[in-house]
Amino acid sequence: MLKGVVGIVLAIIGAFAIGGIALHRNEPINALWLVTAGVCVYVIGYRFYAAWIAARVLSVDATRATPAERLNDGRDFVPTHRWIVFGHHFAAIAGPGPLVGPTLAAQFGYLPGTLWILFGSVLGGCVQDMTILFMSTRRDGRSLGQMARDELGPFGGFAALAGTLMIMIILIAVLALVVVNAMKGSPWATFSVFATIPIAVAIGLYVRSVRPGRVLEASIIGMVLLLLGVAGGGWLDQSTQLRGLFDFSGPQLAAFVIGYGWLAAIIPVWLLLAPRGYLSTFLKIGVIALLAVSIIVIHPELKMPALTRFTAGNGPIFAGKVFPFVFITIACGAVSGFHALVSSGTTPKLIGSEADVRLVGYGSMALESFVAIMAVIAATLLDPGVYFAINTGAGVVGADAHTAVATISGWGFPVTVEQMQQLAHRMGERTLFARTGGAPSLAVGMASIFSSTFGNKLLAAWYHFALMFEAVFILTTIDAGTRVGRFMLQDFLGHFWKPLGRTSWYPSVLLTSALIVAGWGYFLYVGVIDPNGGINILWPLFGIANQMLAAIALSIATGILIKNGKLRYSWVTGGPLAWLAIVTTVAAWQKITSPDPTLGFFSGAADLAGKLASGVLPAARAATAPKLIFNQQLDGWLTIIFSVIVWLVILDMLRVAIRTARGLPTLASSEAPHVARMPAVGGSGS
């Protein structure tokens, strides 16, 4: 009775807050409205909707042994404490997406992104993560492509496997580009990020060998070391002799990230991936909680309007109208296909009890969505002129500061060179112009909130702490994504030579990891050399690919539900699938066919080729133009391929659904036989 009353109260408060956000127009709105709406929506979704799905739609069985117990190999399959699994999963899915996507989408204003984050997550993203995690756990931790092949058939399975593998390469490349742009030219940020790697390894060894099972103790030590890393970066930045050791260019940092990604994919999961995920989860939850408390204390007003002039499609950060592009710009935080790779990759191999699926799947995504709300607030607290100066590439606003501020002020968002210089000095940076990717502007917003709460003396430290905070999650996502890609590629190559399909055979591990890293490393390099920062070309492709991957995952989930005799519940995954199919198809069509060179991939390539041929490009840009032309054309063809693959999977799912409804034979379920769970499963905490 009491729980029902609490639910009703939360629903009323949440509806009031959402109504206030949606209807507020002519005066600045307080950030507390967004925090209140988010808390109410997520609590209601987790407490009621997620519990109903777990009990009625999925039929979770806590007495059933998981693959982590049955297939325990000490490397990939390891029964793990539920909160460590939560930490690993949250860190793996909550990379830069919930931070960067909402920040970039703020060019439309705060309203479109906020509404999509709130409702897209509880009805779509959280549902996808939980259902795919559950279905993969029931199928020995099989990947998304494997489940498609086993449940839909070889045709849909091959399409899903090929699509997810290609899409994942794009996703990792863009995430890596964000962290490279954040560290580029900043010794303080670079040192702080580099320091997180040996810290994570040390904590992994500590928990494994020095003090086994002392998770809280290790976490406290790790957090202290992370803070010391930020402080050490500040000390190094003040040293004229040492700062040059960590002052790298974009291509140099790209080479480091590529090498790091390969190494992280081949070492045991307990040594780097799991401890880094757990540490970064503590960091992220702590920072987001601190942000929420700070917002409550200072209750700031948002400076970005609810809607800007760029909803019409002429945005400087990325082109395209608010529909459909707000729905693909904000993927993580609302619905993200990348999460399905983690939910059918590393996480189901760690789950110690099916009862943990709701917490790990739905709960992690709800928390990530709240992170996205914090990102919206941090980005829209900035003066709009400052926001656009940081996030818009030099190729759009001009290479020098005076041209840039004149261009941005001409849009109706005044900003001055002196204002940007003072801001950069206060943040401990040389310049903040054209720091594309979303991470720097988000760090400025976060630092401003923290300094307003705790004093302005540590503003530069807060800024670099925020950059480290963002970069830690990006690298964690690169770790997990590359490893998942390795699993999928091994599964694919195993059809041609069985030893290549063995995830524990080291020659296969080394080869497949290298191939995956080479794939995303190429797109990372092209993004790094792009004079516009790479984001305006790659992020729309990232968003389209990510949401198409979510459509593939929801298609597989819907097909499995229908095959299991739960047609009446198929709307749970079928509804979000229908919406994503519409959004991604419209966005892909516009990116392929638009004659506007700022929007269309092919028209953009043709426009740049024409300028190159006529000799109007500066020498520096002319040198990189052939690569950029090729890359835009490649992006266009990839968009076509992704669209075809997604619809092949959807149509194959519908074929299976129709055959099931008519009582015709389909492939047998690939669900593993029921095995009773042992009384104690590696401390899963269930």
C-alpha positions as CSV (number, residue, x, y, z in Angstrom):
1,M,0.0,0.0,0.0
2,L,2.8,2.4,1.0
3,K,4.7,1.6,-2.2
4,G,1.7,2.4,-4.3
5,V,1.2,5.7,-2.6
6,V,4.8,6.6,-3.1
7,G,4.5,5.7,-6.7
8,I,1.5,7.9,-7.2
9,V,3.2,10.9,-5.4
10,L,6.3,10.4,-7.6
11,A,4.1,10.3,-10.7
12,I,2.4,13.5,-9.8
13,I,5.6,15.3,-9.0
14,G,7.3,14.0,-12.2
15,A,4.3,15.0,-14.4
16,F,4.4,18.5,-12.9
17,A,8.1,18.9,-13.5
18,I,7.9,17.6,-17.1
19,G,5.0,19.9,-17.8
20,G,7.0,22.8,-16.4
21,I,10.0,21.9,-18.7
22,A,7.8,21.5,-21.8
23,L,5.8,24.7,-21.4
24,H,8.4,27.1,-20.1
25,R,9.5,29.5,-22.8
26,N,10.1,33.2,-22.3
27,E,12.2,33.3,-19.1
28,P,15.2,31.2,-18.0
29,I,14.3,27.9,-16.3
30,N,15.9,26.5,-13.2
31,A,18.0,23.4,-13.5
32,L,16.1,21.8,-10.6
33,W,13.1,21.2,-12.9
34,L,15.3,18.8,-14.9
35,V,16.7,17.0,-11.9
36,T,13.3,16.5,-10.3
37,A,11.8,15.2,-13.6
38,G,14.7,12.8,-14.0
39,V,14.6,11.3,-10.5
40,C,10.8,10.7,-10.6
41,V,10.8,9.1,-14.1
42,Y,13.7,6.8,-13.4
43,V,12.5,5.6,-10.0
44,I,9.0,4.9,-11.3
45,G,10.5,3.1,-14.4
46,Y,12.8,0.9,-12.3
47,R,10.4,0.2,-9.4
48,F,7.3,-0.7,-11.5
49,Y,8.0,-1.1,-15.3
50,A,11.3,-3.0,-14.9
51,A,9.9,-5.2,-12.2
52,W,6.8,-6.1,-14.3
53,I,9.0,-6.9,-17.4
54,A,11.3,-9.1,-15.3
55,A,8.5,-11.0,-13.8
56,R,5.9,-11.3,-16.6
57,V,7.7,-10.8,-19.8
58,L,11.1,-12.4,-19.1
59,S,10.2,-14.8,-16.3
60,V,13.5,-14.3,-14.4
61,D,14.5,-17.4,-12.4
62,A,17.0,-16.8,-9.5
63,T,17.3,-20.5,-9.0
64,R,18.8,-21.1,-12.5
65,A,22.6,-21.4,-12.9
66,T,24.1,-18.7,-15.1
67,P,26.9,-19.3,-17.7
68,A,29.3,-17.6,-15.4
69,E,28.9,-20.5,-13.0
70,R,28.6,-23.3,-15.4
71,L,31.3,-22.2,-17.8
72,N,33.7,-20.6,-15.3
73,D,37.2,-20.4,-17.0
74,G,38.8,-17.7,-14.9
75,R,39.2,-15.4,-18.0
76,D,36.0,-14.5,-19.7
77,F,33.4,-16.5,-17.7
78,V,33.7,-15.5,-14.1
79,P,30.8,-15.4,-11.5
80,T,31.1,-11.9,-10.0
81,H,29.6,-9.9,-7.2
82,R,26.4,-8.1,-8.4
83,W,27.7,-4.6,-7.6
84,I,31.0,-5.3,-9.4
85,V,29.0,-6.5,-12.4
86,F,26.8,-3.4,-12.1
87,G,30.0,-1.3,-12.0
88,H,31.5,-3.0,-15.0
89,H,28.4,-2.8,-17.1
90,F,27.6,0.8,-16.2
91,A,31.2,1.9,-16.9
92,A,31.2,0.0,-20.3
93,I,27.9,1.4,-21.5
94,A,28.2,4.9,-19.9
95,G,31.2,6.1,-22.0
96,P,31.1,9.5,-23.6
97,G,27.7,9.0,-25.2
98,P,25.5,10.2,-22.3
99,L,28.0,13.1,-21.9
100,V,28.8,14.1,-25.4
101,G,25.5,13.4,-27.3
102,P,23.4,15.7,-25.0
103,T,26.1,18.3,-25.1
104,L,26.1,18.4,-28.9
105,A,22.3,18.2,-29.2
106,A,22.1,21.4,-27.0
107,Q,22.5,23.3,-30.3
108,F,18.8,22.7,-30.6
109,G,18.1,24.1,-27.1
110,Y,17.5,22.2,-23.9
111,L,14.0,21.0,-24.5
112,P,14.2,18.4,-27.3
113,G,17.1,16.5,-25.8
114,T,15.7,16.5,-22.3
115,L,12.3,15.0,-23.4
116,W,14.0,12.3,-25.5
117,I,16.4,11.3,-22.8
118,L,13.6,10.9,-20.2
119,F,11.1,8.9,-22.2
120,G,13.5,7.2,-24.6
121,S,15.4,5.6,-21.8
122,V,12.6,4.2,-19.6
123,L,10.6,2.9,-22.5
124,G,13.4,2.0,-24.9
125,G,17.0,2.0,-23.8
126,C,16.5,0.4,-20.4
127,V,14.2,-2.2,-21.8
128,Q,16.7,-3.1,-24.6
129,D,19.6,-3.5,-22.2
130,M,17.7,-5.7,-19.7
131,T,16.1,-8.0,-22.3
132,I,19.3,-8.5,-24.3
133,L,21.2,-9.2,-21.2
134,F,18.6,-11.7,-20.0
135,M,18.4,-13.4,-23.4
136,S,22.2,-13.7,-23.7
137,T,22.5,-15.0,-20.2
138,R,20.0,-17.7,-21.0
139,R,22.1,-18.6,-24.1
140,D,25.5,-19.1,-22.6
141,G,26.5,-15.5,-23.1
142,R,26.1,-15.6,-26.8
143,S,26.7,-12.4,-28.8
144,L,24.0,-10.5,-30.6
145,G,25.0,-11.9,-34.0
146,Q,25.0,-15.5,-32.6
147,M,21.5,-15.1,-31.1
148,A,20.2,-13.7,-34.4
149,R,21.7,-16.7,-36.3
150,D,20.4,-19.2,-33.8
151,E,16.9,-17.8,-33.3
152,L,16.1,-16.1,-36.7
153,G,18.1,-18.2,-39.1
154,P,21.4,-18.1,-41.1
155,F,20.2,-15.2,-43.3
156,G,19.1,-12.8,-40.6
157,G,22.0,-14.0,-38.4
158,F,24.6,-13.3,-41.0
159,A,23.1,-9.8,-41.6
160,A,23.0,-9.1,-37.9
161,L,26.6,-10.3,-37.3
162,A,28.0,-8.3,-40.2
163,G,26.0,-5.2,-39.3
164,T,26.9,-5.2,-35.7
165,L,30.6,-5.8,-36.4
166,M,30.8,-2.9,-38.9
167,I,28.6,-0.6,-36.8
168,M,30.7,-1.3,-33.7
169,I,33.9,-0.3,-35.5
170,I,32.3,3.1,-36.2
171,L,31.1,3.5,-32.7
172,I,34.5,2.9,-31.1
173,A,36.3,5.2,-33.6
174,V,34.1,8.1,-32.7
175,L,34.4,7.5,-28.9
176,A,38.2,7.4,-29.4
177,L,38.1,10.6,-31.3
178,V,36.3,12.3,-28.4
179,V,39.0,11.4,-26.0
180,V,41.8,12.4,-28.4
181,N,40.2,15.8,-28.9
182,A,39.9,16.2,-25.2
183,M,43.6,15.5,-24.5
184,K,45.1,17.2,-27.6
185,G,47.4,20.0,-26.7
186,S,46.7,19.6,-22.9
187,P,49.5,18.1,-20.9
188,W,47.5,18.2,-17.7
189,A,44.6,16.3,-19.2
190,T,46.9,13.8,-21.0
191,F,48.9,13.0,-17.8
192,S,45.7,12.6,-15.8
193,V,44.2,10.2,-18.3
194,F,47.4,8.2,-18.8
195,A,47.7,7.8,-15.0
196,T,44.4,5.9,-14.9
197,I,45.8,2.9,-16.8
198,P,48.5,1.8,-14.3
199,I,46.1,2.7,-11.4
200,A,43.5,0.3,-12.8
201,V,46.1,-2.5,-13.3
202,A,47.4,-2.0,-9.8
203,I,43.9,-2.3,-8.4
204,G,43.2,-5.4,-10.4
205,L,46.3,-7.1,-9.0
206,Y,45.5,-5.8,-5.5
207,V,42.0,-7.4,-5.5
208,R,43.2,-10.6,-7.3
209,S,46.5,-11.3,-5.4
210,V,47.3,-8.9,-2.6
211,R,44.0,-8.6,-0.7
212,P,41.5,-10.9,-2.4
213,G,37.9,-9.9,-2.1
214,R,38.6,-6.5,-0.5
215,V,36.6,-4.6,-3.1
216,L,35.7,-1.5,-1.0
217,E,39.2,-1.2,0.3
218,A,40.6,-1.3,-3.2
219,S,38.0,1.2,-4.4
220,I,39.0,3.7,-1.8
221,I,42.7,3.3,-2.7
222,G,41.9,3.6,-6.4
223,M,39.8,6.8,-5.9
224,V,42.7,8.4,-3.9
225,L,45.1,7.5,-6.7
226,L,42.9,9.0,-9.4
227,L,42.7,12.3,-7.5
228,L,46.4,12.3,-7.0
229,G,46.7,11.7,-10.8
230,V,44.7,14.9,-11.4
231,A,46.8,16.8,-8.9
232,G,50.0,15.5,-10.4
233,G,48.8,16.6,-13.8
234,G,48.4,20.2,-12.5
235,W,51.9,20.1,-11.0
236,L,53.4,18.8,-14.2
237,D,51.6,21.4,-16.3
238,Q,53.4,24.2,-14.3
239,S,56.8,22.7,-15.1
240,T,58.4,24.0,-18.2
241,Q,60.7,21.0,-18.3
242,L,58.1,18.3,-17.9
243,R,54.9,19.6,-19.6
244,G,56.4,19.0,-23.0
245,L,56.6,15.3,-22.3
246,F,52.8,15.1,-22.3
247,D,52.0,17.7,-24.9
248,F,50.9,15.6,-27.9
249,S,49.3,16.2,-31.2
250,G,46.1,14.6,-32.4
251,P,47.8,11.9,-34.6
252,Q,50.2,11.0,-31.7
253,L,47.4,10.6,-29.3
254,A,45.5,8.5,-31.8
255,A,48.4,6.2,-32.1
256,F,48.5,5.8,-28.4
257,V,44.8,5.0,-28.1
258,I,45.0,2.5,-31.0
259,G,47.9,0.7,-29.2
260,Y,46.1,0.8,-25.9
261,G,42.9,-0.6,-27.4
262,W,44.8,-3.6,-28.8
263,L,46.6,-4.3,-25.5
264,A,43.4,-3.9,-23.4
265,A,41.6,-6.5,-25.6
266,I,44.1,-9.3,-25.2
267,I,44.9,-9.2,-21.5
268,P,42.7,-11.0,-18.9
269,V,39.5,-9.2,-18.0
270,W,40.3,-9.1,-14.3
271,L,43.6,-7.2,-14.8
272,L,42.3,-4.0,-16.5
273,L,38.7,-4.2,-17.8
274,A,36.9,-5.2,-14.6
275,P,38.8,-3.0,-12.1
276,R,38.8,0.0,-14.4
277,G,35.1,-0.4,-14.9
278,Y,34.5,-0.7,-11.1
279,L,36.7,2.3,-10.3
280,S,35.2,4.4,-13.0
281,T,31.7,3.6,-11.8
282,F,32.5,4.8,-8.3
283,L,34.0,7.9,-10.0
284,K,31.0,8.5,-12.2
285,I,28.3,7.9,-9.6
286,G,30.2,10.1,-7.2
287,V,30.6,12.9,-9.6
288,I,27.0,12.8,-10.8
289,A,25.8,12.7,-7.2
290,L,28.0,15.7,-6.5
291,L,26.7,17.5,-9.5
292,A,23.1,16.9,-8.4
293,V,23.9,18.1,-4.9
294,S,25.6,21.2,-6.3
295,I,22.6,22.0,-8.6
296,I,20.3,21.7,-5.6
297,V,22.5,24.0,-3.6
298,I,23.1,26.7,-6.2
299,H,19.9,26.0,-8.3
300,P,21.3,27.7,-11.4
301,E,19.3,28.9,-14.4
302,L,19.8,27.5,-17.9
303,K,21.2,30.1,-20.3
304,M,20.5,28.2,-23.5
305,P,16.9,28.7,-24.7
306,A,14.4,25.9,-24.9
307,L,14.6,26.0,-28.7
308,T,17.2,27.7,-30.8
309,R,17.1,28.9,-34.5
310,F,19.1,25.7,-35.4
311,T,16.1,23.4,-35.0
312,A,15.4,24.2,-38.7
313,G,18.5,22.2,-39.7
314,N,21.2,24.8,-40.2
315,G,23.2,24.0,-37.1
316,P,27.0,24.7,-37.0
317,I,27.9,21.7,-34.9
318,F,26.1,19.2,-37.1
319,A,23.5,19.8,-39.9
320,G,20.0,18.4,-39.9
321,K,16.6,19.3,-38.4
322,V,15.6,18.5,-34.9
323,F,13.6,15.6,-36.3
324,P,15.2,13.1,-36.8
325,F,18.6,14.2,-35.7
326,V,18.0,14.9,-32.0
327,F,17.1,11.2,-31.8
328,I,20.3,10.0,-33.3
329,T,22.6,12.6,-31.8
330,I,21.5,11.5,-28.3
331,A,21.8,7.7,-28.4
332,C,23.5,6.8,-25.2
333,G,21.3,8.2,-22.5
334,A,18.1,7.3,-24.4
335,V,18.5,4.2,-26.6
336,S,21.9,2.9,-27.6
337,G,22.7,-0.1,-29.7
338,F,26.2,-0.3,-28.3
339,H,24.7,-1.3,-25.0
340,A,23.3,-4.4,-26.6
341,L,26.9,-5.5,-27.5
342,V,28.0,-5.2,-23.9
343,S,24.7,-6.9,-22.7
344,S,25.5,-9.8,-25.0
345,G,29.3,-9.6,-24.7
346,T,31.2,-9.3,-21.4
347,T,28.4,-8.7,-18.9
348,P,26.4,-12.0,-19.3
349,K,29.7,-13.9,-18.8
350,L,29.9,-12.3,-15.3
351,I,26.3,-12.4,-14.1
352,G,26.1,-14.6,-11.0
353,S,22.3,-14.8,-10.7
354,E,19.4,-14.0,-13.1
355,A,18.0,-11.9,-10.3
356,D,20.8,-9.4,-11.0
357,V,19.6,-8.8,-14.5
358,R,17.1,-6.1,-13.5
359,L,19.7,-4.2,-11.5
360,V,22.5,-4.5,-14.0
361,G,20.4,-4.1,-17.2
362,Y,17.6,-1.7,-16.4
363,G,19.3,0.0,-13.4
364,S,22.6,0.8,-15.2
365,M,20.8,2.3,-18.1
366,A,18.5,4.4,-15.9
367,L,21.6,5.7,-14.1
368,E,23.3,6.4,-17.4
369,S,20.2,8.4,-18.5
370,F,20.5,10.5,-15.4
371,V,24.1,11.2,-16.4
372,A,22.8,12.5,-19.7
373,I,20.4,14.9,-17.8
374,M,23.4,16.2,-15.9
375,A,25.2,16.7,-19.2
376,V,22.3,18.7,-20.6
377,I,22.3,20.9,-17.5
378,A,26.1,21.4,-17.6
379,A,26.1,22.3,-21.3
380,T,23.1,24.7,-21.2
381,L,24.4,26.6,-18.2
382,L,27.1,28.1,-20.4
383,D,26.5,31.3,-22.3
384,P,25.3,30.2,-25.7
385,G,28.2,32.1,-27.4
386,V,30.8,30.3,-25.3
387,Y,29.1,27.0,-26.0
388,F,29.3,27.5,-29.8
389,A,32.8,28.9,-29.7
390,I,34.1,25.7,-27.9
391,N,32.1,23.1,-30.0
392,T,32.2,24.5,-33.5
393,G,35.1,23.6,-35.7
394,A,37.5,26.1,-37.2
395,G,36.4,25.2,-40.7
396,V,33.0,26.5,-39.9
397,V,33.6,29.7,-37.9
398,G,37.1,30.6,-39.0
399,A,40.6,29.7,-38.0
400,D,41.4,32.9,-36.0
401,A,39.7,34.0,-32.8
402,H,38.4,37.3,-34.1
403,T,36.7,35.7,-37.2
404,A,35.2,33.0,-35.0
405,V,33.6,35.4,-32.5
406,A,32.3,37.6,-35.3
407,T,30.6,34.6,-36.9
408,I,29.1,33.3,-33.7
409,S,27.9,36.7,-32.6
410,G,26.3,37.1,-36.0
411,W,24.1,34.0,-35.2
412,G,22.7,36.0,-32.3
413,F,24.9,34.5,-29.5
414,P,27.3,37.2,-28.5
415,V,30.8,36.3,-27.4
416,T,34.2,38.1,-27.3
417,V,37.8,37.1,-27.8
418,E,38.6,38.5,-24.3
419,Q,35.8,36.4,-22.8
420,M,37.2,33.2,-24.3
421,Q,40.8,34.1,-23.4
422,Q,39.9,34.7,-19.8
423,L,37.9,31.5,-19.7
424,A,40.8,29.4,-21.1
425,H,43.2,31.0,-18.6
426,R,40.9,30.2,-15.7
427,M,40.6,26.6,-16.9
428,G,44.3,26.2,-17.2
429,E,44.3,25.9,-21.0
430,R,45.9,27.9,-23.8
431,T,42.7,28.1,-25.8
432,L,39.2,26.7,-25.8
433,F,38.2,27.7,-29.4
434,A,37.2,24.8,-31.6
435,R,37.6,22.1,-28.9
436,T,35.1,19.9,-30.7
437,G,33.7,16.7,-29.4
438,G,31.6,18.0,-26.6
439,A,34.0,16.9,-23.8
440,P,35.7,20.2,-23.2
441,S,32.5,22.3,-23.2
442,L,31.0,19.8,-20.8
443,A,34.0,20.0,-18.6
444,V,33.7,23.8,-18.5
445,G,30.1,23.5,-17.5
446,M,30.9,20.9,-14.8
447,A,33.8,23.0,-13.4
448,S,31.6,26.1,-13.3
449,I,29.0,24.2,-11.2
450,F,31.5,22.8,-8.8
451,S,33.4,26.1,-8.4
452,S,30.2,27.9,-7.7
453,T,29.5,25.4,-4.9
454,F,32.9,24.9,-3.5
455,G,34.8,28.1,-4.4
456,N,36.5,29.4,-7.5
457,K,40.1,28.8,-6.4
458,L,40.2,25.3,-7.9
459,L,38.4,26.0,-11.2
460,A,41.3,24.7,-13.3
461,A,41.6,21.6,-11.2
462,W,37.8,21.0,-11.5
463,Y,38.0,21.4,-15.3
464,H,40.8,18.8,-15.7
465,F,39.2,16.5,-13.2
466,A,36.1,16.6,-15.4
467,L,38.2,15.8,-18.5
468,M,39.7,12.9,-16.7
469,F,36.3,11.8,-15.5
470,E,35.0,11.8,-19.1
471,A,38.1,10.2,-20.6
472,V,38.1,7.3,-18.1
473,F,34.7,6.2,-19.3
474,I,35.7,6.6,-23.0
475,L,38.7,4.3,-22.5
476,T,36.6,1.8,-20.6
477,T,34.1,1.7,-23.4
478,I,37.0,1.3,-25.9
479,D,38.2,-1.6,-23.8
480,A,34.9,-3.4,-23.6
481,G,33.9,-2.6,-27.2
482,T,37.2,-3.9,-28.7
483,R,36.9,-7.1,-26.6
484,V,33.3,-7.6,-27.7
485,G,34.3,-7.0,-31.3
486,R,37.0,-9.6,-30.9
487,F,34.4,-12.1,-29.7
488,M,32.2,-11.4,-32.7
489,L,35.0,-11.6,-35.2
490,Q,36.2,-14.9,-33.7
491,D,32.7,-16.3,-33.9
492,F,32.6,-15.3,-37.6
493,L,36.1,-16.6,-38.5
494,G,35.4,-19.8,-36.6
495,H,33.1,-20.9,-39.4
496,F,36.1,-20.9,-41.8
497,W,38.6,-22.5,-39.4
498,K,37.5,-23.7,-36.0
499,P,40.6,-22.7,-33.9
500,L,39.9,-19.1,-34.8
501,G,36.6,-19.3,-33.1
502,R,38.1,-20.3,-29.8
503,T,38.0,-17.3,-27.6
504,S,40.8,-18.6,-25.4
505,W,43.2,-19.5,-28.2
506,Y,45.9,-16.8,-28.0
507,P,46.9,-16.6,-31.7
508,S,43.2,-16.0,-32.5
509,V,43.0,-13.4,-29.7
510,L,46.0,-11.5,-31.1
511,L,44.9,-11.6,-34.7
512,T,41.2,-10.7,-34.2
513,S,42.0,-7.9,-31.7
514,A,44.5,-6.4,-34.3
515,L,41.9,-6.6,-37.1
516,I,39.2,-4.8,-34.9
517,V,41.6,-2.1,-33.8
518,A,42.9,-1.5,-37.3
519,G,39.3,-1.0,-38.4
520,W,38.3,1.6,-35.9
521,G,41.8,3.1,-35.9
522,Y,41.4,4.1,-39.5
523,F,38.3,6.1,-38.9
524,L,39.9,7.6,-35.8
525,Y,42.8,8.9,-37.9
526,V,40.6,10.4,-40.5
527,G,38.6,12.2,-37.8
528,V,41.8,13.5,-36.2
529,I,43.1,15.1,-39.4
530,D,39.7,16.7,-40.3
531,P,40.0,20.5,-40.0
532,N,36.4,20.6,-38.7
533,G,37.3,18.3,-35.8
534,G,35.8,15.2,-37.3
535,I,32.7,15.3,-35.1
536,N,30.4,17.0,-37.6
537,I,31.0,14.2,-40.1
538,L,31.4,11.2,-37.8
539,W,28.9,11.9,-35.1
540,P,25.8,11.7,-37.3
541,L,27.2,8.4,-38.8
542,F,27.8,7.3,-35.2
543,G,24.3,8.2,-34.2
544,I,22.6,6.5,-37.2
545,A,24.8,3.4,-36.8
546,N,24.2,3.2,-33.0
547,Q,20.4,3.5,-33.4
548,M,20.4,1.0,-36.2
549,L,22.2,-1.4,-34.0
550,A,19.6,-0.9,-31.3
551,A,16.9,-1.7,-34.0
552,I,18.8,-4.9,-34.8
553,A,18.9,-5.8,-31.0
554,L,15.2,-5.0,-30.5
555,S,14.3,-7.1,-33.6
556,I,16.1,-10.1,-32.1
557,A,14.5,-9.6,-28.7
558,T,11.1,-9.2,-30.3
559,G,11.6,-12.4,-32.4
560,I,12.6,-14.4,-29.3
561,L,9.6,-13.2,-27.3
562,I,7.2,-14.2,-30.1
563,K,8.9,-17.6,-30.5
564,N,8.6,-18.2,-26.7
565,G,4.8,-17.7,-26.9
566,K,4.8,-14.2,-25.6
567,L,3.2,-12.4,-28.6
568,R,1.0,-10.3,-26.3
569,Y,4.1,-8.8,-24.7
570,S,6.0,-8.2,-27.9
571,W,5.0,-4.5,-27.9
572,V,7.5,-4.1,-25.0
573,T,10.4,-4.3,-27.5
574,G,8.4,-3.9,-30.7
575,G,7.3,-0.4,-29.9
576,P,10.8,1.1,-29.5
577,L,11.8,-0.9,-32.5
578,A,9.2,0.7,-34.7
579,W,10.2,4.2,-33.6
580,L,13.9,3.6,-34.2
581,A,13.2,2.0,-37.6
582,I,11.4,5.3,-38.6
583,V,14.0,7.6,-37.2
584,T,17.0,5.9,-38.5
585,T,15.5,5.4,-42.0
586,V,14.6,9.1,-42.3
587,A,18.0,10.2,-41.0
588,A,19.9,7.8,-43.3
589,W,17.8,8.9,-46.3
590,Q,18.7,12.5,-45.7
591,K,22.4,11.9,-45.2
592,I,22.5,9.9,-48.4
593,T,20.4,12.0,-50.7
594,S,20.5,15.6,-49.4
595,P,22.0,18.1,-51.9
596,D,23.1,20.3,-49.0
597,P,26.9,19.7,-48.7
598,T,26.7,20.3,-44.9
599,L,24.2,17.5,-44.5
600,G,24.6,14.9,-47.2
601,F,27.7,12.7,-47.3
602,F,27.9,12.4,-51.1
603,S,27.0,16.0,-51.7
604,G,29.6,17.1,-49.1
605,A,32.3,14.9,-50.9
606,A,31.4,16.4,-54.3
607,D,31.5,20.0,-52.9
608,L,34.9,19.4,-51.4
609,A,36.2,17.7,-54.6
610,G,35.0,20.7,-56.6
611,K,36.8,23.1,-54.4
612,L,40.0,21.0,-54.5
613,A,39.8,20.9,-58.3
614,S,39.3,24.6,-58.6
615,G,42.3,25.4,-56.3
616,V,40.4,27.5,-53.8
617,L,41.4,25.4,-50.8
618,P,44.3,26.5,-48.5
619,A,47.4,24.4,-48.9
620,A,47.0,22.6,-45.5
621,R,43.4,21.7,-46.2
622,A,44.2,20.7,-49.8
623,A,46.7,18.2,-48.5
624,T,44.0,16.4,-46.4
625,A,41.1,16.9,-48.8
626,P,41.5,13.6,-50.8
627,K,41.3,11.6,-47.5
628,L,38.2,13.6,-46.4
629,I,36.5,13.2,-49.8
630,F,37.1,9.4,-49.7
631,N,35.9,9.2,-46.1
632,Q,32.6,11.1,-46.8
633,Q,31.9,8.8,-49.7
634,L,32.7,5.8,-47.5
635,D,30.4,7.1,-44.8
636,G,27.6,7.4,-47.4
637,W,28.1,3.9,-48.6
638,L,28.3,2.6,-45.1
639,T,25.0,4.3,-44.3
640,I,23.4,2.6,-47.3
641,I,24.8,-0.8,-46.2
642,F,23.7,-0.3,-42.6
643,S,20.2,0.6,-43.7
644,V,19.9,-2.5,-45.9
645,I,21.2,-4.7,-43.1
646,V,18.8,-3.3,-40.5
647,W,15.7,-3.9,-42.7
648,L,16.9,-7.4,-43.7
649,V,17.0,-8.2,-40.0
650,I,13.6,-6.6,-39.3
651,L,12.0,-8.4,-42.2
652,D,13.6,-11.7,-41.2
653,M,12.2,-11.2,-37.7
654,L,8.7,-10.6,-39.1
655,R,9.0,-13.7,-41.2
656,V,9.8,-15.8,-38.1
657,A,6.9,-14.0,-36.2
658,I,4.4,-14.8,-38.9
659,R,5.5,-18.5,-39.1
660,T,5.2,-18.7,-35.3
661,A,1.7,-17.2,-35.3
662,R,0.6,-19.6,-38.0
663,G,2.0,-22.6,-36.2
664,L,4.6,-23.3,-38.9
665,P,8.0,-24.7,-37.9
666,T,10.9,-22.3,-36.9
667,L,14.3,-22.9,-35.5
668,A,14.4,-24.4,-32.1
669,S,15.2,-22.1,-29.2
670,S,18.9,-21.9,-28.5
671,E,18.2,-21.4,-24.8
672,A,20.5,-23.5,-22.6
673,P,18.9,-26.3,-20.6
674,H,17.9,-25.4,-17.0
675,V,20.6,-26.3,-14.4
676,A,19.9,-25.6,-10.8
677,R,22.1,-22.9,-9.2
678,M,24.6,-23.8,-6.5
679,P,23.9,-22.3,-3.1
680,A,26.8,-19.9,-3.3
681,V,27.9,-18.4,-6.7
682,G,31.1,-16.5,-6.3
683,G,29.5,-13.9,-4.0
684,S,27.0,-12.6,-6.5
685,G,25.3,-10.9,-3.6
686,S,21.8,-11.9,-4.8
